[in-house]
Amino acid sequence: MNSMTHEAGWKDAFTEGLKSGIPIGLGYFPVSFTFGFLAVSGGLPVWVACLISLTNLTSAGQFAGTNLILAGAGYLEVALATFVINLRYMLMSFSLSQRLEKATGTLGRMALAFGITDETFVVSSLKKGSLRASYMIGLMMMPILGWNLGTLFGGSISTLLPQALQNAMGIALYAMFIALIIPAARQSFAVLCVILAAVAMVCLLKYIPAFGFISSGFRVIAATIAASALGAVLFPKEEESDNGS
């Protein structure tokens, strides 16, 4: 009887997670479609673009890393840039691991960490109580499916379009990043300052002749670290008092 109850609870949690992940998966499709399109248009085979999405599941990191690959950057540049950009996922995984049910083993926690994204983190963080592994599995399935299907479709379609249209689609990447940062910058002065600091740092490293020896990949790494550090110093998070005031 207990095993039947446990199985029913596993299915219920999985179904709940699956339903919660559907909107995320649908939202991921057009973004990964753009990634697949740009990656293949830039010269990567369709299967390579799909492999990148299958093993990364991160929009900013994939776009940045792929751009560096297409620009001929070295392995160290690509690895460091994607590591710095995706570092936040490690912190998210640490946070959620504290709420996972105790029965979840180390290997299970490592597997679940792969599916942590900004959106799945927010949804799972808002869920009350402990997090069941089955719920997390269900939550991550649709985002993973939507992300990889979008990459496959985008990469496949890019091979069918005229070269002129492929070149014109290159602005999609910049439009996507603008769409991501503008709303956040309008809502938070701290975010705006960090963005401006990162842009200023990249411009300084790019246009000042003394820094001409720094490659594009390391410019991204340096700007990300410097702007993040500046934001942490100028806008530290205020600790909550014990009385909640």
Disulfide bonds with the S-S distance in Angstrom:
none
